[in-house]
Each structure stands twice: as C-alpha cells, then as structure tokens.
C-alpha cells in the first residue's frame, strides 16, 4: 500500500488536509509548520507554491505568496523542502499545489523526477482544466504520482462522471464559487453537489474553499470524506510573521498556531491522532 492510499482513504474520516504556502515567511518556518500540522492530526499537507498571478487564491493567500516570493521561494526550492520534512519525521503525504505556468517553466518531466526523488506524493494544478490535463495526467500515472482533480457546484453530473472516472487520489470539491478565503456560508447547492459527486466517483471526496470552523466541518461531515483548510491557517501565520522569521521565537509561534487551530477546527471534538496512521475523528 502506498503512503498516499494509506492516509487518504475513506476509512480515515474526516480527512484533515491543511494548506500552507511554501516560504512564508521562510523555508525553516515552512518545515516546522508542516510538522506541527501533522502533530495536530493532518492526513496530508498541501504545499502551496507561491505565484505572482494566482487565479484561485483569495487575498490572504495572495499576500502569503508575495511574502514567499520576496523570500526567494520557487517551485524547485519548495520541492527540496520535502526531504527535509521527511528527515525530521514527517510521515504523511505531501501534495504540491502549483499553477501550471510554474510547472511548465520547470518542465513536466523534471517536475516528476524531482517529485519522485523528493518523496512527494501528489500534485494539484488548479488552473489546468480537466479537458487539457490528459498529457499531464498520463505522465502522472507513469510516475505513480496522482494528479488531483477539482470539481465545483457548477460542474454538470455528466462532467463529474468523466472527471471521477479519470481521477486518482481524491476529488477536491470546491464549496463555493470564487477564490479561496474564509466564508460564513457555503454555496446553497453544496450538499446536493456533494451527493452528486459521491454517486459519480468511488474516490474519497474532500471539500475546500471557505472552511474555517469546526461547526462548518460538522455540517459537511455526513456528505464528504474530508476537509481542506488554507486561509485560516495562512492568516494565523500572517499574524505571527515576525516571530516565525526568528529562530528563537519560532517554536512558541508555531505552538500558538497549533492551539488556535485546534480550537477553531476541532472545538469540542478530538483532533485525529494521525501518528497512528488510521485513526478517525469524532466528526465521523
């Protein structure tokens, strides 16, 4: 069994997949944040690659990308952080979240070579439409690195079936139209949409965009297998940028972020103890 299928499984409900921006505010902080999120119960890490012209990212992650770019972060350098995370004990899968232009500049073959050598488990390219992803999807299969697909409430049932049949890993279900960011409400059709996704696909389905509280996760839990959280984490990082940038203050700042996220995302529920590999959360 691969590491990805061990951790990203319908048996591990609710899947907790946090997003962080590589290089925000620096490489060392990124490594420490990934390890902290695993200790909080993450089943996988989405490692976001900073990009100057993001299509799917809201203001919080856009600002994080600017900070990371100013620190010199690139796709290749971000990928080189994963072996460091592994050396420090990270066991869960790492998913590279990158826009296609960066992948194209590096070269698809070079990307998969680095991903394989760097112990990276999957890739997600939010601005590559399904119909234009065939060649990349074929290369991903050859290298046994799943290309994660995104679907939205506006995706037709017919198209859902096509995407579901061709996809690997899990389906990323966008909860709301627009860009990432904290929201109080989901798209009104989100629950009907998730039912359609489940009927069209045997893969685990995880919901992202706008999730920032355990109350939201509790509402979603009967309809999906996991949740993806980005902006609420990146905002906590932003609130402690100065401390995270300093070696002597970083451990305390990381611990503060962990405590805050535990309250916001799990509340009265017990966070999954992912160190055991197959624990479920109290949301199930």
C-alpha positions in Angstrom: 0.0 0.0 0.0 1.3 3.4 -0.9 1.7 6.2 1.7 -1.0 8.2 -0.2 -3.6 5.4 -0.2 -2.8 4.6 3.5 -3.5 8.1 4.7 -6.0 9.3 2.1 -8.8 6.8 2.5 -12.5 6.7 3.1 -11.6 4.7 6.3 -9.8 7.8 7.7 -12.8 10.1 8.2 -12.8 13.1 8.5 -9.7 13.7 6.4 -7.9 16.8 7.5 -5.8 18.3 4.7 -4.2 21.7 5.6 -2.6 24.1 3.1 0.5 26.2 3.8 2.4 28.5 1.4 6.0 27.4 0.9 8.4 30.0 2.0 6.0 32.1 4.1 7.8 33.6 5.8 10.9 31.4 5.1 11.9 27.8 4.4 12.6 26.9 8.0 9.1 28.0 9.1 7.5 26.0 6.4 9.2 22.8 7.6 8.2 23.5 11.2 4.6 24.3 10.3 4.3 21.1 8.3 5.5 19.0 11.2 3.1 20.9 13.6 0.1 20.2 11.3 1.0 16.5 11.2 1.1 16.5 15.0 -2.3 18.3 15.0 -3.8 15.4 13.0 -3.3 16.2 9.3 -3.7 13.3 6.9 -1.8 15.1 4.2 -0.2 18.5 3.6 -0.9 20.8 0.6 2.3 22.6 0.0 1.3 25.7 -2.0 3.8 27.2 -4.4 3.8 31.0 -4.5 2.8 32.5 -7.8 2.5 36.1 -8.8 -0.8 35.8 -10.7 -2.9 33.2 -8.9 -6.4 32.5 -10.2 -7.9 30.6 -7.3 -6.3 32.3 -4.3 -8.0 34.9 -2.2 -6.4 38.0 -0.6 -4.9 36.1 2.4 -3.0 33.5 0.3 -2.1 36.2 -2.3 -0.3 38.1 0.4 1.4 35.0 1.6 2.6 34.3 -1.9 4.1 37.8 -2.2 5.9 37.3 1.1 7.2 33.9 0.0 8.3 35.2 -3.4 10.2 38.0 -1.7 11.9 35.4 0.4 13.2 33.7 -2.8 10.8 30.7 -2.9 10.4 28.8 -6.2 8.8 25.5 -7.2 12.1 23.7 -7.2 13.2 25.1 -3.9 9.8 24.3 -2.3 10.1 20.7 -3.5 13.5 20.4 -1.9 11.9 21.2 1.5 10.0 17.9 1.5 13.1 15.6 2.0 14.0 17.9 5.0 10.5 17.4 6.4 10.9 13.7 6.0 14.3 13.7 7.7 12.6 15.5 10.7 9.9 12.8 10.9 7.1 13.8 8.6 5.2 10.7 7.6 2.0 11.9 5.9 1.7 12.6 2.2 2.7 15.9 0.7 0.7 17.3 -2.2 2.3 20.0 -4.4 -0.3 22.8 -5.2 1.1 24.7 -8.1 -0.2 26.8 -11.0 0.6 25.3 -14.4 2.9 28.1 -15.6 5.4 27.3 -12.9 5.3 23.6 -13.7 5.7 24.3 -17.4 8.7 26.5 -16.8 10.4 23.8 -14.7 9.4 21.1 -17.2 6.9 18.4 -16.6 9.5 15.6 -16.7 11.8 17.4 -14.4 8.9 18.0 -12.0 8.1 14.4 -11.8 11.7 13.4 -11.5 12.1 15.8 -8.5 8.8 14.7 -7.0 9.9 11.1 -7.1 13.3 11.8 -5.7 11.9 14.2 -3.1 9.3 11.8 -1.7 6.4 13.9 -2.9 3.1 12.1 -3.2 0.7 14.0 -5.4 0.2 17.2 -7.4 -2.7 19.6 -7.8 -2.9 22.2 -10.6 -5.9 24.4 -10.1 -5.7 26.4 -13.3 -5.4 23.3 -15.6 -8.9 22.4 -16.9 -9.7 18.7 -16.9 -10.0 18.6 -20.7 -6.5 20.0 -21.1 -4.9 17.8 -18.4 -4.7 14.5 -20.4 -1.0 14.6 -21.1 0.0 15.6 -17.6 -2.4 13.0 -16.2 -0.7 10.3 -18.3 2.7 11.3 -17.1 1.5 11.4 -13.5 0.2 7.8 -13.8 3.6 6.7 -15.3 5.4 8.2 -12.3 2.7 6.9 -9.9 2.0 10.4 -8.6 -1.7 11.2 -8.5 -2.9 14.4 -10.3 -5.7 15.7 -8.0 -8.8 17.0 -9.8 -11.1 19.8 -8.8 -14.8 20.0 -9.2 -17.3 22.7 -8.3 -21.0 23.2 -7.7 -21.4 24.3 -11.3 -19.9 21.0 -12.7 -22.5 19.0 -14.5 -23.3 15.5 -13.5 -22.1 14.2 -16.8 -18.8 16.0 -16.4 -18.5 14.8 -12.8 -18.6 11.2 -14.0 -15.9 11.8 -16.6 -13.6 13.5 -14.1 -14.4 10.9 -11.4 -13.5 8.0 -13.7 -10.2 9.6 -14.8 -9.1 10.9 -11.4 -6.8 9.4 -8.7 -6.1 10.1 -5.1 -9.2 12.1 -4.1 -11.6 14.7 -5.6 -11.2 18.2 -4.4 -14.7 19.7 -4.2 -14.9 23.5 -4.2 -17.5 24.5 -1.7 -18.2 28.0 -3.2 -17.7 29.9 -6.4 -14.9 32.4 -6.5 -11.5 32.3 -4.8 -10.2 30.9 -1.5 -10.9 32.7 1.7 -12.8 32.4 5.0 -16.6 32.3 4.5 -19.6 32.2 6.8 -21.8 30.4 4.2 -21.3 27.8 1.5 -22.8 27.7 -2.0 -26.5 27.0 -1.4 -26.3 23.8 -3.5 -23.2 22.4 -1.9 -24.9 19.5 -0.2 -26.7 18.4 -3.3 -23.5 18.8 -5.2 -21.6 16.6 -2.8 -24.2 13.9 -3.1 -23.8 14.0 -6.9 -20.0 13.8 -6.5 -20.3 10.7 -4.3 -22.6 9.0 -6.8 -20.2 9.8 -9.6 -16.9 8.7 -8.0 -15.6 6.0 -5.8 -12.6 8.1 -4.6 -12.6 10.0 -1.2 -14.0 13.5 -1.6 -12.6 16.4 0.3 -14.2 19.9 0.5 -12.2 23.1 0.4 -12.6 26.9 -0.1 -14.0 28.8 2.9 -13.7 26.3 5.7 -12.6 27.9 8.9 -14.6 26.3 11.8 -15.5 23.0 13.4 -19.2 24.0 13.0 -18.7 24.0 9.2 -16.9 20.7 9.3 -19.6 19.1 11.4 -22.2 20.2 8.9 -20.2 18.8 6.0 -19.1 15.5 7.6 -22.2 13.4 6.5 -21.6 14.4 2.9 -17.9 14.1 2.3 -14.8 12.3 3.5 -12.6 15.2 4.4 -12.0 18.9 4.5 -9.2 21.2 3.2 -8.2 24.3 5.1 -6.0 27.1 3.8 -6.8 30.7 4.5 -7.5 30.3 8.2 -4.0 28.7 8.7 -2.2 31.2 6.5 -3.9 34.1 8.4 -2.5 32.7 11.7 0.9 32.6 10.0 0.5 36.2 8.9 -0.4 37.2 12.4 3.0 35.9 13.6 5.3 36.7 10.7 7.9 38.4 12.8 8.1 35.6 15.4 8.1 32.9 12.7 11.0 34.6 10.9 13.2 34.4 14.0 14.8 31.0 15.0 14.5 31.7 18.8 10.8 32.8 18.6 9.5 30.3 16.0 8.8 27.4 18.3 6.5 29.4 20.5 4.7 30.9 17.5 4.2 27.5 15.9 2.8 26.2 19.2 0.4 29.2 19.4 -0.8 28.5 15.9 -1.4 24.8 16.8 -3.5 25.8 19.8 -5.5 28.3 17.9 -6.2 25.9 15.0 -7.2 23.1 17.4 -9.9 25.3 18.9 -11.1 26.7 15.6 -11.1 23.5 13.6 -11.9 20.8 16.2 -13.5 22.6 19.1 -15.1 20.1 21.4 -14.1 17.2 19.0 -10.9 15.3 19.3 -8.4 16.0 16.6 -7.3 12.9 14.7 -4.2 11.2 16.1 -2.6 10.7 12.7 0.6 9.3 14.2 -1.3 6.0 14.4 -2.0 6.1 10.7 -5.7 5.1 10.6 -7.5 6.9 13.4 -10.9 8.5 12.7 -12.0 11.8 14.1 -15.1 12.5 16.2 -16.8 14.0 13.2 -17.5 10.6 11.6 
